[in-house]
Amino acid sequence: MFRFLAGRILTSLISVFGATLAIFILVHVNPKDPREIFVPQSGYGLTQESWNRLGDRLGFDKPAPVQYVEWLGRVFRLDFGVSLGLQIDVWDIIKGRLGATVQLGIGGWLIAVLMGIPTGVVAAVWRGGFFDYLARFVALVGQAAPAFVTGIVMIWLFSVNLQAISEDSPFAFLRIFAMPAGGRTPDELRWKEYVLPCLALGWGSAAGLMRLTRSSMLEILDSEFVKMARAKGVGNTTVIFKHALRNALIAPITSMLLLFAGFLNGALVVEIVFSWPGIGQVALQEAVQNNDFPLLLGTVIIFLMYFLVFATLADILYTVIDPRVRLR
């Protein structure tokens, strides 16, 4: 176990170094100078002397490798610098958006797991039946439709059309299913605001988990030790949940944890469609579009750390789910 954890920590550090170095290089080869953020748009700009002083203050007077090493050293002290455009500490910006992203990620993840795993089990147990075809059809739609298409269709159906139904209409009872089109109320939990974004985020992943669980369950149900258990008279429920499901969950659990890391990493498209004030939205609208490299590098670090932590947890959980797996 110690050797495994030491190896994962080493590879994680290499991943952090490689990812941040790649982003740092891409930022510095960008023809748009980050100092242009400070230039007024009203027809006049900085003098050349002020322009040079601004570059010195931002560290542009030093070679790029020195800038990168100094920035990496500050990161290890949890100092991500100051946003060029917002003039706010990067960590303060991330903390202000982190709660919204975590809530959206948890909601989407729960929908993906609660939809994907049970339907995958049902489809495998009743293979070739009505529930199997229904589950595969829902999975096909979920995987074929991008998240932004799903989100826009949901807004059109549950926000635009259902709210437009007149109270005098015989279908007025459908108004109870109307949902907000987007946004999030600060410092207040309103569950209706989470339904459409979380469903749009989790549907595609639920489809993938369903297909993965179904294929794993079918493989286990056709294995020799399951046939032996049935031959010994073990009940169908025990065979499914104790013998088959536990062994079939190895691959889905890995996917579940990596999905959760991906959801926390911004769910960029869903945040944009539903105007969700999360990390992904600020990374695109403030960091990428404005070439705000301190904010961009700070969000990349947060994204990367999420992914590495949950990938390591997935490897460790192998030994919990399947005793045959040993970490050395």
C-alpha positions as CSV (number, residue, x, y, z in Angstrom):
1,M,0.0,0.0,0.0
2,F,2.8,2.4,0.9
3,R,4.6,1.8,-2.4
4,F,1.4,2.3,-4.3
5,L,0.5,5.6,-2.6
6,A,4.1,6.8,-3.0
7,G,3.9,6.0,-6.7
8,R,0.6,7.7,-7.1
9,I,1.9,10.8,-5.4
10,L,4.9,10.9,-7.6
11,T,2.8,10.5,-10.8
12,S,0.4,13.1,-9.5
13,L,3.2,15.6,-9.1
14,I,4.5,14.8,-12.6
15,S,0.9,15.4,-13.9
16,V,0.7,18.7,-12.1
17,F,4.0,19.8,-13.5
18,G,3.1,18.8,-17.0
19,A,-0.4,20.3,-17.1
20,T,0.7,23.6,-15.6
21,L,3.7,23.8,-17.9
22,A,1.6,23.2,-20.9
23,I,-0.9,25.9,-19.9
24,F,1.9,28.3,-19.1
25,I,3.5,27.8,-22.5
26,L,0.1,28.2,-24.3
27,V,-0.6,31.4,-22.4
28,H,2.8,32.9,-23.3
29,V,2.7,32.0,-27.0
30,N,-0.8,33.6,-27.2
31,P,-0.4,36.7,-29.4
32,K,-2.7,38.7,-27.1
33,D,-0.7,40.4,-24.4
34,P,-2.3,40.1,-20.9
35,R,-1.4,43.7,-20.3
36,E,-4.1,44.7,-22.8
37,I,-6.7,44.0,-20.1
38,F,-5.5,47.1,-18.3
39,V,-5.7,49.3,-21.5
40,P,-8.8,51.5,-21.5
41,Q,-11.2,50.9,-24.4
42,S,-12.2,54.6,-24.8
43,G,-9.6,55.5,-27.5
44,Y,-6.5,56.2,-25.4
45,G,-4.1,53.9,-23.7
46,L,-1.0,53.6,-21.6
47,T,2.2,55.3,-22.4
48,Q,5.2,53.1,-23.4
49,E,6.8,53.8,-20.1
50,S,3.7,52.9,-18.1
51,W,3.3,49.8,-20.4
52,N,6.8,48.7,-19.5
53,R,6.3,49.3,-15.8
54,L,3.2,47.3,-15.9
55,G,5.1,44.4,-17.5
56,D,7.7,44.7,-14.8
57,R,5.1,44.5,-12.0
58,L,3.6,41.4,-13.6
59,G,7.0,39.8,-13.9
60,F,7.2,40.0,-17.7
61,D,10.7,41.4,-17.4
62,K,12.0,38.0,-16.4
63,P,12.6,35.0,-18.6
64,A,9.6,32.7,-19.0
65,P,11.2,29.7,-17.2
66,V,11.9,32.0,-14.2
67,Q,8.3,33.2,-14.2
68,Y,7.0,29.6,-14.2
69,V,9.3,28.5,-11.4
70,E,8.4,31.5,-9.3
71,W,4.7,30.9,-9.9
72,L,4.9,27.2,-9.1
73,G,6.7,28.0,-5.8
74,R,3.8,30.4,-4.9
75,V,1.3,27.7,-5.7
76,F,2.9,25.3,-3.1
77,R,2.2,28.1,-0.6
78,L,-1.4,28.3,-1.9
79,D,-0.8,31.7,-3.4
80,F,-2.3,31.7,-6.9
81,G,-1.7,35.4,-7.5
82,V,-4.1,38.2,-8.4
83,S,-6.5,38.2,-11.3
84,L,-5.4,40.6,-14.0
85,G,-8.9,41.6,-15.0
86,L,-10.7,41.5,-11.7
87,Q,-7.9,42.6,-9.5
88,I,-9.0,40.1,-6.9
89,D,-7.0,37.3,-5.3
90,V,-7.4,34.2,-7.5
91,W,-8.1,31.9,-4.5
92,D,-10.9,34.3,-3.3
93,I,-12.5,34.1,-6.8
94,I,-12.3,30.3,-6.8
95,K,-13.7,30.0,-3.3
96,G,-16.6,32.3,-4.2
97,R,-17.5,30.0,-7.1
98,L,-16.6,26.7,-5.6
99,G,-19.8,26.1,-3.7
100,A,-22.0,26.5,-6.8
101,T,-19.9,24.0,-8.7
102,V,-19.8,21.5,-5.9
103,Q,-23.6,21.6,-5.5
104,L,-24.1,21.2,-9.3
105,G,-21.5,18.4,-9.4
106,I,-23.1,16.5,-6.5
107,G,-26.6,16.8,-8.0
108,G,-25.4,15.7,-11.4
109,W,-23.4,12.8,-9.9
110,L,-26.3,11.6,-7.8
111,I,-28.6,11.6,-10.9
112,A,-26.0,9.7,-12.9
113,V,-25.5,7.0,-10.2
114,L,-29.2,6.7,-9.2
115,M,-30.3,6.4,-12.8
116,G,-27.4,4.5,-14.3
117,I,-26.6,1.7,-11.8
118,P,-30.1,0.4,-11.1
119,T,-31.2,0.6,-14.7
120,G,-28.1,-1.3,-15.7
121,V,-28.8,-4.0,-13.2
122,V,-32.5,-4.3,-14.3
123,A,-31.5,-4.4,-18.0
124,A,-29.0,-7.2,-17.4
125,V,-31.3,-9.3,-15.2
126,W,-34.2,-9.0,-17.6
127,R,-32.1,-9.0,-20.8
128,G,-34.1,-9.0,-24.0
129,G,-37.2,-7.8,-22.2
130,F,-39.2,-4.6,-22.2
131,F,-37.1,-3.0,-19.4
132,D,-33.9,-3.9,-21.2
133,Y,-35.0,-2.2,-24.4
134,L,-36.4,0.8,-22.5
135,A,-33.2,1.3,-20.6
136,R,-31.1,1.0,-23.7
137,F,-33.3,3.5,-25.5
138,V,-32.9,6.1,-22.7
139,A,-29.2,5.4,-22.6
140,L,-28.9,5.9,-26.4
141,V,-30.7,9.3,-26.2
142,G,-28.6,10.4,-23.3
143,Q,-25.3,9.5,-25.0
144,A,-26.3,10.9,-28.4
145,A,-27.5,14.3,-27.2
146,P,-24.8,16.7,-26.0
147,A,-25.4,18.3,-22.6
148,F,-26.1,21.8,-24.1
149,V,-28.8,20.3,-26.4
150,T,-30.4,18.5,-23.5
151,G,-30.3,21.6,-21.4
152,I,-31.8,23.8,-24.1
153,V,-34.6,21.3,-24.8
154,M,-35.3,21.1,-21.1
155,I,-35.5,24.9,-20.8
156,W,-37.8,25.0,-23.8
157,L,-40.1,22.3,-22.4
158,F,-40.1,22.9,-18.6
159,S,-39.5,26.6,-18.4
160,V,-40.9,28.2,-21.6
161,N,-43.9,26.0,-22.5
162,L,-45.1,24.8,-19.1
163,Q,-45.0,28.2,-17.6
164,A,-46.9,29.6,-20.6
165,I,-49.9,27.3,-19.9
166,S,-52.9,29.4,-18.9
167,E,-54.5,28.8,-15.5
168,D,-57.8,28.3,-17.2
169,S,-56.4,25.6,-19.5
170,P,-57.4,21.9,-18.8
171,F,-53.7,21.2,-18.7
172,A,-53.0,23.8,-16.0
173,F,-52.0,21.0,-13.6
174,L,-48.8,20.6,-15.6
175,R,-47.6,23.9,-14.3
176,I,-46.4,22.2,-11.2
177,F,-43.7,20.7,-13.3
178,A,-42.4,24.1,-14.5
179,M,-38.9,24.8,-13.5
180,P,-36.6,27.9,-13.5
181,A,-34.7,28.4,-16.8
182,G,-31.4,29.0,-15.0
183,G,-29.4,30.9,-12.4
184,R,-28.9,30.2,-8.7
185,T,-30.2,32.1,-5.7
186,P,-27.2,33.1,-3.6
187,D,-27.1,31.8,0.0
188,E,-30.4,30.0,-0.4
189,L,-31.2,26.5,-1.4
190,R,-34.2,26.3,-3.8
191,W,-34.4,22.7,-5.1
192,K,-36.2,23.7,-8.3
193,E,-33.2,25.6,-9.5
194,Y,-31.1,22.4,-9.4
195,V,-33.5,20.1,-11.3
196,L,-32.8,21.0,-14.9
197,P,-29.0,21.7,-14.6
198,C,-28.4,18.5,-12.6
199,L,-30.5,16.4,-15.0
200,A,-28.8,17.9,-18.1
201,L,-25.4,17.3,-16.5
202,G,-26.1,13.7,-15.2
203,W,-28.2,12.2,-18.0
204,G,-25.3,11.5,-20.4
205,S,-23.2,10.0,-17.6
206,A,-26.1,8.0,-16.4
207,A,-26.4,6.5,-19.9
208,G,-22.7,5.6,-19.8
209,L,-23.0,4.0,-16.4
210,M,-26.1,2.1,-17.4
211,R,-24.3,0.5,-20.4
212,L,-21.2,-0.2,-18.4
213,T,-23.1,-1.8,-15.5
214,R,-25.3,-3.8,-17.9
215,S,-22.3,-5.3,-19.8
216,S,-20.4,-6.0,-16.5
217,M,-23.5,-7.7,-15.0
218,L,-24.1,-9.8,-18.1
219,E,-20.5,-11.0,-18.1
220,I,-20.7,-11.9,-14.4
221,L,-24.1,-13.6,-14.7
222,D,-22.7,-15.8,-17.4
223,S,-19.6,-16.8,-15.4
224,E,-19.0,-20.2,-14.0
225,F,-19.1,-19.3,-10.3
226,V,-22.6,-17.8,-10.7
227,K,-23.8,-20.9,-12.5
228,M,-22.3,-23.0,-9.7
229,A,-24.2,-20.9,-7.1
230,R,-27.5,-21.4,-9.0
231,A,-26.8,-25.1,-9.2
232,K,-26.4,-25.2,-5.4
233,G,-29.8,-23.7,-5.0
234,V,-28.8,-20.2,-4.0
235,G,-31.7,-17.7,-4.3
236,N,-31.9,-15.4,-7.3
237,T,-31.8,-12.3,-5.2
238,T,-28.6,-13.5,-3.4
239,V,-27.0,-14.4,-6.7
240,I,-27.8,-11.0,-8.2
241,F,-26.8,-8.7,-5.3
242,K,-24.2,-10.7,-3.4
243,H,-22.4,-12.6,-6.1
244,A,-23.0,-10.7,-9.4
245,L,-23.4,-7.1,-8.5
246,R,-20.4,-6.8,-6.1
247,N,-18.1,-8.2,-8.8
248,A,-19.7,-6.2,-11.6
249,L,-19.3,-2.8,-9.8
250,I,-15.5,-2.7,-10.2
251,A,-15.6,-0.9,-13.5
252,P,-18.7,1.4,-12.8
253,I,-17.1,2.6,-9.5
254,T,-14.0,3.7,-11.3
255,S,-16.2,5.6,-13.8
256,M,-18.4,7.0,-11.0
257,L,-15.4,8.6,-9.2
258,L,-13.9,10.0,-12.3
259,L,-17.3,11.4,-13.4
260,F,-17.6,13.2,-10.0
261,A,-14.2,14.7,-10.6
262,G,-15.3,15.8,-14.0
263,F,-18.5,17.3,-12.7
264,L,-16.6,19.3,-10.1
265,N,-14.2,20.5,-12.7
266,G,-16.7,23.0,-13.9
267,A,-19.3,21.2,-16.0
268,L,-18.5,24.2,-18.3
269,V,-21.3,23.7,-20.9
270,V,-24.1,23.2,-18.4
271,E,-22.9,26.2,-16.4
272,I,-23.0,28.4,-19.5
273,V,-26.4,27.2,-20.7
274,F,-28.1,27.7,-17.3
275,S,-26.1,30.8,-16.2
276,W,-24.7,28.8,-13.3
277,P,-22.1,30.9,-11.3
278,G,-19.5,28.1,-11.0
279,I,-15.8,27.7,-11.6
280,G,-16.3,26.6,-15.2
281,Q,-18.1,29.8,-16.1
282,V,-15.5,32.1,-14.6
283,A,-12.7,30.1,-16.2
284,L,-14.2,30.6,-19.7
285,Q,-15.6,34.1,-19.4
286,E,-12.9,35.7,-17.3
287,A,-9.8,33.7,-17.7
288,V,-9.8,32.3,-21.3
289,Q,-11.4,35.1,-23.1
290,N,-9.4,37.8,-21.3
291,N,-6.1,35.8,-21.3
292,D,-6.1,36.3,-17.5
293,F,-3.2,33.8,-16.9
294,P,-3.1,33.9,-13.1
295,L,-6.8,33.0,-13.0
296,L,-6.5,30.5,-15.8
297,L,-3.6,28.7,-14.1
298,G,-5.3,28.7,-10.7
299,T,-8.5,27.1,-12.1
300,V,-6.3,24.5,-13.9
301,I,-4.6,23.6,-10.7
302,I,-8.0,23.1,-8.9
303,F,-9.4,21.0,-11.8
304,L,-6.3,18.9,-11.9
305,M,-6.2,18.3,-8.1
306,Y,-9.9,17.2,-8.1
307,F,-9.2,14.7,-10.9
308,L,-6.0,13.2,-9.3
309,V,-7.6,12.8,-5.9
310,F,-10.7,10.9,-7.2
311,A,-8.6,8.8,-9.5
312,T,-6.5,7.7,-6.5
313,L,-9.6,7.0,-4.5
314,A,-10.9,4.8,-7.3
315,D,-7.7,2.7,-7.3
316,I,-7.9,2.3,-3.5
317,L,-11.5,1.2,-3.6
318,Y,-10.6,-1.6,-5.9
319,T,-9.4,-3.6,-2.8
320,V,-12.7,-2.9,-1.0
321,I,-14.9,-4.1,-3.9
322,D,-12.7,-7.0,-5.1
323,P,-10.4,-8.8,-2.6
324,R,-8.6,-10.3,-5.5
325,V,-7.0,-6.9,-6.3
326,R,-4.0,-6.2,-4.2
327,L,-2.0,-2.9,-4.0
328,R,1.7,-3.5,-3.8
